[in-house]
């Protein structure tokens, strides 16, 4: 009988065979194209058509979608192109599909010509505008959301948009300088008091330097770079996770930017001209620092206390080079949070702390002894070198907690972005007898069921699984299976909703030797499979809705797979043959009612609700004042609200959380490990979500 891993590898290889075979056949029968770009376009289209889970029909509707994505990425903030330029481009709105079939780049070449021309013109705008002082007493506003702006009809109107943008950026810099001076004065550390006029002049000079640096990079963007953006506007119509990687970008992706090369440990994505955080790697410097979150948009990067560099509009690989650096050095990221606020986050670069990526446990002393296991990711030894496995580690932690008298278990999958599918399946098997855990469907319509075949149940007691909006992929599979089996109470906020599988295909391997002179071509990442729960519904788009939904500060914000452009839809297939947990005594209706009663009486949860509404309001209000005093008043109100929230967190009842004796002994005298253990326990003691999970186990299960 084939193992789960073997069955899955065979199944996943089907799309690769289809893609490579299709591309080879195409080129054996076609006349040699005129140039490399035509070859590349043909290979991409062939691969998307033959290998993608849900190929798109190339028609006018497809063309309109690709045009929309491309225009947004070309000039999201509408600071380069004029309305007349867009009108020229719009003539091709329904012709992109035709040009793709023809290998024609007429539309792309026009767009690149226009952007290069407008880029040169705008360079003169910022130099002229920043040469004169701004009047910050004038009552005027700026719209910060590019989607709400319209393209300027005239160059004067465009120049006015530039004036407001530069004034706002100078205002932010000026306000920061004022705050720093006031703080230094209050602390008795002010060496020289500067006038408003002097600080305004210095602020303008700093913004000028930033834009000089920005344009130096913008002027280095090549036609091939722009063409990659065009290609990805096409591939992303299929779904947001499929994409083209030029040779250099693929090399950067292979490094994975996970902290192993002395970085910060964040997975980044270029979207609408912004560099956005997609995932924080467990055990990385960003993970340990704690302030950088998925959904944050990185606006500036500074090397320690040096002046920051604007990275909006920058190529992703260039931005990554700025953020990476040697171990022990500091990088300061200026990020825009989902609520519209900005924050400077200092991170000390380091290699990944592998211990932090593995399962960790603790015991909570409440009315019952409640075991707690934190699982940052689903890791596995893919190379077969005897490395750790998350399923084995969780099994070991459960055994240790059982031996210590555990009467209930909380499995924490919050901020767990997924990983090894096999480990998710095996982990589910720890809590149920044998049975199906997840279904995987390929583009050809064939689906397989991955099941736990071990009838042993390692732990049959009360189980709560904590999730949030950053729980994705394998996390969602495990939570969904436990929910469908009625084996656990799922608690928290709705999960991310990514129920798809991607594979990389090296394009050079898809082409016969006659094209060697044109190589390298890069790679194509394709969505080739989709996950489905045992009840038949996919985790795609909808994620997992918890049995008990707890207030979350980002609950009202736009986040998750459903907020991506053109995600694959939710759908259903035939349910797998499974039997719910026969030992289940869960009364979910009573559990929800009792939890809601506690939430209504909990000051911290009520404050979180208020904060979520405030953040949503701030996010929706994308207009900012350009008058200094009004801007400072708005900032002061926001800071007061944030402080109120932080103060309320200190009033949370403290849980009694302890590490097991054998874990404490394993720390030894390693001061770094001891310090991380202290932080681990500290974070749990005042975790109101964990507190509610404990209440559910002690009171309702």
C-alpha positions in Angstrom: 0.0 0.0 0.0 1.4 3.4 -1.0 2.1 5.9 1.8 0.3 9.2 2.1 3.5 11.0 0.9 3.9 8.8 -2.1 0.3 9.0 -3.2 0.4 12.8 -2.9 3.7 13.1 -4.8 2.3 11.0 -7.7 -0.9 13.0 -7.7 0.9 16.4 -7.7 3.2 15.4 -10.6 0.3 15.0 -13.0 0.1 18.8 -13.7 3.8 19.0 -14.3 3.7 16.3 -16.9 0.7 17.9 -18.6 2.5 21.3 -18.7 5.8 20.1 -20.0 4.3 17.8 -22.6 2.0 20.5 -23.8 4.7 23.1 -24.2 7.0 20.6 -26.0 4.3 19.6 -28.4 3.4 23.2 -29.2 6.9 24.1 -30.1 7.6 21.0 -32.2 4.7 21.9 -34.4 5.1 25.7 -34.5 7.4 27.8 -36.6 10.3 29.4 -34.7 9.1 32.7 -33.2 10.8 36.0 -34.0 12.3 36.8 -30.6 12.6 35.7 -27.0 9.6 37.7 -25.8 7.3 36.0 -28.3 8.6 32.6 -27.2 8.1 33.5 -23.6 4.5 34.7 -24.1 3.6 31.5 -26.0 5.1 29.3 -23.3 3.3 31.2 -20.5 -0.1 31.0 -22.3 0.4 27.3 -23.1 1.4 26.6 -19.5 -1.6 28.5 -18.1 -4.0 26.8 -20.5 -2.8 23.3 -19.9 -1.6 23.3 -16.3 -3.8 25.7 -14.3 -6.5 24.3 -12.0 -9.1 26.4 -13.7 -8.0 27.8 -17.0 -9.5 31.1 -18.2 -11.3 31.6 -21.5 -9.4 34.1 -23.5 -12.0 36.6 -24.6 -12.9 40.2 -24.2 -13.9 39.7 -20.6 -10.5 38.3 -19.8 -8.9 41.2 -21.6 -10.8 43.7 -19.5 -9.6 42.0 -16.3 -6.0 42.0 -17.4 -6.3 45.6 -18.5 -7.6 46.7 -15.1 -4.9 44.9 -13.2 -2.2 46.2 -15.4 -3.4 49.8 -15.3 -3.5 49.7 -11.5 0.1 48.4 -11.3 1.3 50.8 -13.9 0.2 53.9 -12.0 -1.9 53.0 -8.9 -1.5 56.5 -7.2 -2.3 58.3 -10.5 0.8 60.5 -10.4 2.3 59.8 -13.9 -0.3 59.1 -16.6 -2.8 61.7 -17.8 -6.5 60.9 -18.6 -5.6 61.2 -22.3 -2.9 58.6 -21.9 -5.3 56.2 -20.3 -7.8 56.9 -23.2 -5.1 55.8 -25.6 -4.4 52.6 -23.7 -8.1 51.9 -23.2 -8.5 51.3 -27.0 -6.7 48.0 -26.3 -9.0 47.1 -23.3 -10.7 44.2 -25.2 -7.7 43.4 -27.5 -5.2 42.0 -25.0 -6.4 38.4 -25.6 -6.0 38.8 -29.3 -2.5 40.2 -28.9 -1.6 37.3 -26.6 -2.6 34.8 -29.2 -0.7 36.7 -31.9 2.5 37.2 -29.8 1.9 41.0 -30.3 3.3 43.5 -27.8 1.8 46.7 -29.4 -0.3 47.5 -26.2 2.6 46.8 -23.9 5.0 48.9 -25.9 2.7 51.9 -26.0 2.2 51.7 -22.2 5.9 51.5 -21.6 6.6 54.5 -23.9 4.0 56.6 -22.1 5.3 55.7 -18.6 8.9 56.4 -19.6 7.9 59.8 -21.0 5.7 60.8 -18.0 8.4 59.6 -15.6 10.9 62.1 -17.0 8.3 64.9 -16.8 7.4 64.2 -13.2 11.1 64.3 -12.2 11.0 68.1 -12.9 7.7 68.4 -10.9 9.1 67.3 -7.6 12.3 69.3 -7.9 10.4 72.5 -8.6 7.7 72.0 -5.9 10.2 71.1 -3.2 12.3 74.2 -3.9 9.7 76.5 -2.2 8.3 76.5 1.4 4.9 75.0 2.1 2.2 76.9 3.9 0.9 74.5 6.6 -1.6 77.0 8.0 -3.8 76.7 4.8 -6.8 74.4 5.4 -6.7 71.8 2.6 -6.9 68.0 2.4 -5.3 65.1 0.5 -6.9 61.8 -0.6 -4.5 59.0 0.1 -6.3 56.1 -1.5 -5.2 55.6 -5.1 -8.5 53.8 -6.0 -10.5 56.9 -5.1 -8.4 59.3 -7.2 -9.0 60.0 -10.9 -6.4 60.5 -13.6 -5.5 64.2 -14.1 -6.9 65.8 -17.3 -4.1 68.3 -17.6 -0.4 68.6 -16.7 -1.3 71.4 -14.3 -3.8 69.2 -12.6 -1.3 66.4 -12.4 1.3 68.8 -11.0 -1.2 69.9 -8.3 -1.6 66.2 -7.3 2.2 66.1 -6.9 2.2 69.3 -4.8 -0.3 67.8 -2.3 1.6 64.5 -2.1 4.9 66.2 -1.5 3.3 68.6 1.0 1.8 65.7 2.9 5.1 63.8 3.1 6.9 66.9 4.3 4.1 67.5 6.8 4.6 64.0 8.3 8.3 64.6 8.5 7.8 68.0 10.1 5.4 66.6 12.7 7.8 63.9 13.6 10.6 66.5 14.1 8.3 68.6 16.3 7.5 65.6 18.5 11.1 64.7 18.8 12.0 68.2 19.8 9.2 68.4 22.4 10.2 65.1 23.9 13.9 66.1 24.1 12.9 69.4 25.7 10.7 67.6 28.3 13.6 65.1 29.1 16.1 68.0 29.4 18.1 66.7 26.5 17.4 69.4 23.9 20.7 70.9 22.6 19.3 73.4 20.2 15.7 74.5 19.7 14.8 74.9 16.0 12.1 77.2 14.7 9.2 75.9 12.6 10.7 77.5 9.5 14.0 75.8 10.0 12.4 72.4 10.6 10.1 72.9 7.5 13.2 73.6 5.4 15.0 70.5 6.7 11.9 68.4 6.2 11.7 69.5 2.5 15.3 68.7 2.0 14.9 65.2 3.4 11.9 64.6 1.1 13.9 65.9 -1.8 16.8 63.5 -1.0 14.3 60.6 -0.8 12.9 61.4 -4.2 16.3 61.9 -5.8 17.1 58.4 -4.6 13.7 57.0 -5.7 14.1 58.4 -9.2 17.6 57.1 -9.5 16.0 53.6 -9.1 12.9 54.3 -11.2 15.2 55.3 -14.1 16.9 52.0 -13.9 13.7 50.0 -14.6 14.1 48.2 -17.8 11.6 47.1 -20.5 12.0 43.6 -19.3 11.1 44.6 -15.8 8.0 46.4 -17.1 7.2 43.4 -19.3 7.2 41.1 -16.3 4.6 43.4 -14.7 2.5 43.0 -17.8 2.8 39.2 -17.8 1.8 39.0 -14.2 -1.3 41.2 -14.9 -2.2 38.4 -17.3 -1.4 35.4 -15.0 -3.1 37.0 -12.0 -6.4 37.0 -13.9 -6.3 33.2 -13.4 -5.8 33.7 -9.7 -3.6 35.8 -7.3 -1.1 33.0 -6.6 -0.1 32.2 -10.1 2.6 34.3 -11.6 5.7 34.7 -13.8 9.1 34.9 -12.2 11.9 36.2 -14.4 15.3 34.4 -13.8 16.5 36.9 -11.2 13.2 37.1 -9.4 13.0 33.3 -9.3 16.5 33.2 -7.8 15.3 35.7 -5.1 12.3 33.5 -4.4 14.4 30.4 -4.0 16.3 32.1 -1.2 12.8 32.4 0.3 13.6 35.5 2.3 13.1 33.5 5.5 15.8 34.9 7.7 18.2 32.1 6.8 20.3 34.7 4.9 20.4 37.1 7.9 17.3 39.0 6.9 14.1 39.8 8.9 12.0 36.7 8.0 9.0 38.1 6.1 7.5 37.0 2.9 6.7 40.0 0.7 4.5 40.6 -2.3 4.4 43.5 -4.7 0.8 44.6 -5.1 -0.6 47.8 -6.6 2.7 49.6 -6.4 3.2 48.6 -2.7 5.4 46.1 -1.0 3.1 44.2 1.3 3.8 41.7 4.0 2.2 38.3 3.2 3.6 36.1 5.9 5.9 36.2 9.0 8.2 33.3 9.3 8.1 31.6 12.7 11.3 32.0 14.7 12.5 34.9 12.5 13.5 38.4 13.8 10.2 39.8 12.6 8.3 37.1 14.5 10.3 37.7 17.7 10.0 41.5 17.5 6.2 41.1 17.0 5.1 44.4 15.5 5.3 43.6 11.7 2.1 41.8 10.6 0.7 40.3 7.4 -1.2 43.0 5.6 1.2 45.8 6.5 2.5 47.8 3.5 6.2 48.8 3.8 6.7 52.4 2.7 10.2 53.2 3.7 13.4 51.3 4.7 16.2 52.8 6.8 19.5 51.3 7.8 19.5 51.9 11.5 19.3 55.7 12.3 20.2 56.6 8.7 17.7 58.4 6.5 15.0 56.0 5.1 14.5 55.1 1.4 11.1 55.3 -0.2 10.3 51.8 -1.6 6.7 52.5 -2.9 6.8 51.8 -6.7 10.1 49.9 -6.3 10.7 46.5 -7.8 10.3 43.7 -5.2 13.8 42.4 -5.7 15.3 45.8 -5.1 13.2 46.3 -2.0 14.4 42.9 -0.6 18.0 43.9 -1.1 17.4 47.0 1.0 15.7 45.0 3.8 18.2 42.2 3.9 21.5 42.7 5.7 24.1 41.3 8.0 23.3 39.6 11.3 23.2 42.1 14.2 22.4 45.2 12.1 19.2 47.1 12.4 16.7 47.9 9.8 13.8 50.3 10.4 10.7 49.8 8.4 8.1 52.5 8.1 4.8 50.6 7.5 1.3 51.5 6.7 -1.1 49.4 8.9 -4.4 48.1 7.5 -6.2 50.9 9.5 -4.3 53.6 7.6 -1.9 54.5 10.5 1.9 54.5 10.0 4.5 53.0 12.4 8.2 52.7 12.4 9.3 49.2 13.3 12.9 48.5 14.2 14.1 45.0 13.6 17.6 43.5 14.3 18.5 41.2 11.5 19.4 37.7 12.5 19.2 34.1 11.3 16.1 32.2 12.1 15.8 30.8 15.6 14.7 27.3 14.8 13.5 26.5 18.3 10.8 29.1 17.9 9.4 27.4 14.8 8.7 24.1 16.6 5.8 23.0 18.8 6.0 24.3 22.4 3.8 23.3 25.3 2.9 24.6 28.8 0.4 23.7 31.5 -2.3 26.1 32.7 -3.6 25.7 36.2 -7.2 26.7 36.3 -10.2 24.7 37.7 -8.7 21.9 35.6 -5.2 21.4 34.4 -5.3 22.6 30.8 -2.5 21.7 28.4 -1.4 24.2 25.9 0.5 23.6 22.6 1.6 26.4 20.3 2.3 25.4 16.8 3.8 28.2 14.6 3.9 26.1 11.4 3.5 22.6 9.9 7.1 21.6 9.4 8.5 18.4 8.1 11.8 16.7 7.1 11.1 16.7 3.3 14.6 15.5 2.5 14.5 12.5 4.8 17.5 13.5 6.8 16.1 12.8 10.2 14.9 16.3 10.8 11.9 17.3 13.0 8.2 16.7 12.1 5.4 18.9 13.5 3.1 15.8 13.8 5.7 13.9 15.8 6.5 16.9 17.9 2.9 17.6 18.8 2.4 13.9 19.6 5.4 14.1 22.0 4.1 17.3 23.6 0.6 15.7 24.1 2.2 12.7 25.8 4.2 14.9 28.1 1.1 16.9 29.1 -0.9 13.7 29.6 1.7 12.4 31.9 1.6 15.7 33.9 -2.2 15.3 34.5 -3.7 17.3 31.6 -7.5 17.4 31.7 -8.1 19.5 28.6 -6.0 20.7 25.6 -5.7 24.0 23.7 -4.0 23.7 20.3 -3.0 27.2 19.2 -2.9 27.6 15.4 -3.1 31.4 15.4 -0.7 33.0 12.9 0.1 29.6 11.5 0.5 30.0 7.8 0.5 26.3 7.0 3.2 24.0 5.6 3.4 20.2 5.4 0.0 18.8 4.3 1.1 15.3 5.4 1.8 16.5 8.9 -1.7 18.2 9.1 -3.2 14.8 8.2 -1.1 12.9 10.7 -1.8 15.4 13.4 -5.5 15.2 12.9 -5.1 11.4 13.4 -3.8 12.0 16.9 -7.3 13.0 18.0 -9.6 10.7 16.1 -9.7 7.0 14.9 -8.9 6.4 11.3 -10.7 8.3 8.6 -10.5 10.9 5.8 -9.0 14.3 6.7 -8.9 16.3 3.5 -9.7 15.9 -0.2 -7.4 17.2 -2.9 -8.7 17.9 -6.4 -6.6 18.5 -9.6 -7.3 20.4 -12.8 -8.4 17.2 -14.6 -11.3 16.9 -12.1 -9.8 13.9 -10.3 -9.7 14.0 -6.6 -8.1 11.9 -3.9 -8.8 11.5 -0.2 -6.0 11.8 2.2 -6.8 9.9 5.4 -5.5 8.9 8.7 -5.1 5.1 8.7 -4.0 4.6 12.3 -7.0 3.6 14.4 -5.2 4.7 17.6 -6.4 7.9 19.4 -3.6 9.5 21.3 -5.8 12.0 23.1 -9.6 11.7 23.5 -10.2 14.5 26.0 -11.6 18.1 25.7 -10.0 19.9 22.8 -10.1 23.6 21.7 -8.3 24.9 18.6 -7.5 28.6 18.5 -7.4 30.3 15.0 -7.3 33.7 13.5 -7.2 35.5 10.2 -3.6 34.5 9.7 -4.3 30.8 10.1 -4.0 29.4 6.6 -3.6 26.4 4.4 -2.6 23.3 6.5 -4.0 25.1 9.6 -7.3 25.4 8.0 -7.3 21.8 6.9 -6.7 20.6 10.5 -9.2 23.0 12.0 -11.8 22.1 9.4 -11.4 18.3 9.9 -11.7 18.6 13.7 -14.8 20.8 13.2 -16.4 18.4 10.7 -15.8 15.4 13.0 -17.2 17.4 15.9 -14.0 16.6 17.7 -13.0 20.1 18.8 -14.4 23.5 19.5 -12.8 26.0 17.0 -12.4 29.4 18.7 -11.2 32.8 17.4 -11.8 34.6 14.2 -12.4 33.4 10.6 -9.3 32.0 9.0 -7.5 33.3 5.9 -9.3 31.2 3.2 -6.4 29.8 1.1 -7.5 26.4 -0.2 -5.2 26.1 -3.2 -1.8 24.4 -4.0 0.9 26.0 -6.2 3.8 24.5 -8.1 6.8 26.0 -9.8 7.7 25.0 -13.3 11.1 25.9 -14.8 10.3 27.2 -18.3 13.7 26.2 -19.6 12.8 22.6 -18.9 9.6 23.0 -21.0 11.5 24.0 -24.1 13.5 21.7 -26.4 17.2 22.3 -27.3 16.4 24.4 -30.3 15.6 27.3 -27.9 18.7 27.0 -25.8 20.1 30.2 -27.3 17.2 32.2 -25.8 17.4 30.8 -22.3 17.0 31.5 -19.4 13.3 32.2 -19.3 12.6 32.0 -15.6 9.7 30.1 -14.1 5.9 29.9 -14.0 4.1 29.4 -10.7 0.7 27.8 -11.2 -2.2 26.9 -9.0 -2.7 23.2 -9.8 -4.9 21.8 -7.0 -7.6 22.7 -4.5 -8.3 21.6 -1.0 -11.7 20.4 0.1 -13.0 19.5 3.6 -14.3 16.0 4.3 -17.8 17.6 4.3 -17.3 18.5 0.6 -16.8 22.3 0.9 -13.5 23.9 0.0 -11.5 26.0 2.5 -10.9 28.4 -0.4 -12.2 31.9 0.0 -14.4 31.2 3.1 -11.8 29.6 5.3 -13.0 28.1 8.5 -15.6 29.9 10.5 -15.0 29.2 14.2 -17.7 27.7 16.4 -17.1 30.5 18.9 -16.2 33.8 17.3 -14.2 36.2 19.5 -13.8 39.9 18.9 -10.7 40.8 17.0 -9.2 44.2 16.5 -8.9 43.6 12.7 -12.2 41.8 12.3 -13.8 44.6 10.2 -10.7 45.2 8.0 -10.3 43.8 4.5 -8.0 40.8 4.9 -7.7 37.3 3.6 -8.0 35.4 0.3 -11.4 37.0 -0.4 -9.7 40.4 -0.7 -7.3 39.4 -3.4 -7.9 40.2 -7.1 -9.7 37.3 -8.9 -9.3 34.5 -6.3 -10.6 31.1 -7.2 -14.2 30.6 -6.0 -15.7 28.6 -3.2 -17.3 25.4 -4.4 -18.2 21.9 -3.2 -17.6 18.3 -4.2 -19.0 15.1 -2.9 -18.4 14.6 0.8 -15.9 11.9 1.9 -17.2 8.9 3.7 -16.6 9.8 7.4 -18.2 9.3 10.8 -18.3 12.1 13.3 -16.5 11.6 16.7 -18.8 9.2 18.5 -17.5 10.2 22.0 -18.5 13.8 21.3 -20.4 15.5 24.1 -20.2 19.0 22.6 -23.3 21.1 23.0 -22.2 23.9 20.6 -25.3 25.9 21.1 -24.7 26.1 24.9 -21.0 26.7 24.4 -21.7 29.7 22.1 -24.3 31.2 24.5 -22.0 30.9 27.6 -19.1 32.3 25.7 -21.2 35.3 24.5 -22.2 36.0 28.1 -18.6 36.1 29.2 -17.6 38.3 26.2 -20.3 40.8 26.9 -19.0 41.2 30.5 -15.4 41.3 29.5 -14.0 44.9 29.5 -11.1 43.9 27.2 -13.3 42.2 24.6 -15.6 45.2 24.6 -12.7 47.5 24.1 -11.5 45.3 21.2 -14.9 45.7 19.6 -14.6 49.5 19.9 -11.1 49.5 18.6 -12.1 47.4 15.6 -14.8 49.9 14.8 -12.4 52.8 15.2 -9.8 51.1 12.9 -12.5 50.5 10.3 -13.5 54.1 10.4 -9.9 55.3 10.1 -9.3 52.9 7.2 -12.4 54.1 5.4 -11.5 57.7 6.0 -8.5 58.1 3.6 -8.6 61.9 3.6 -5.9 63.7 5.6 -5.6 67.3 6.6 -2.6 69.3 5.2 -2.8 71.9 8.0 -0.2 71.2 10.6 -2.4 71.9 13.7 -5.2 69.8 12.4 -2.9 66.9 11.5 -1.3 67.0 14.9 -4.7 67.0 16.6 -5.7 63.9 14.6 -2.5 62.1 15.5 -3.0 63.0 19.2 -6.5 61.5 19.1 -5.2 58.3 17.5 -2.4 57.9 20.0 -4.8 58.4 22.9 -7.0 55.7 21.6 -4.1 53.3 21.1 -2.8 54.1 24.6 -6.3 53.4 26.0 -6.2 50.0 24.4 -2.7 49.2 25.6 -3.6 50.2 29.2 -6.7 48.0 29.2 -4.6 45.0 28.2 -2.8 45.4 31.5 -6.1 44.8 33.4 -6.6 41.3 32.0 -6.6 38.6 34.7 -3.3 36.7 34.8 -3.4 33.0 33.9 -1.2 30.6 35.9 1.0 29.2 33.1 4.1 27.0 33.7 6.5 25.0 31.6 6.9 21.3 32.3 9.9 20.5 34.5 11.6 18.6 31.7 11.3 21.6 29.4 12.8 23.9 32.0 15.7 21.5 32.5 16.3 21.4 28.7 16.8 25.2 28.7 19.9 24.7 30.9 21.9 27.9 31.4 21.5 29.2 27.9 20.6 32.8 28.6 19.0 33.3 25.2 16.7 30.3 25.6 15.8 31.3 29.1 14.9 34.8 27.9 12.7 33.5 25.1 11.0 31.1 27.5 10.2 34.1 29.8 8.7 36.0 26.9 6.7 32.9 25.8 5.1 32.5 29.3 4.6 36.3 29.6 2.6 36.4 26.3 0.3 33.6 27.5 -0.4 34.8 31.0 -2.5 37.8 29.8 -3.8 36.4 26.5 -7.6 37.0 26.7 -8.2 34.6 23.8 -6.4 31.8 25.6 -8.3 32.7 28.8 -11.6 32.2 27.0 -10.4 28.9 25.5 -9.6 27.7 29.0 -13.1 28.9 30.2 -14.7 26.9 27.4 -12.9 23.7 28.5 -13.4 24.2 32.2 -17.0 25.2 32.0 -18.6 23.8 28.9 -16.8 20.7 27.6 
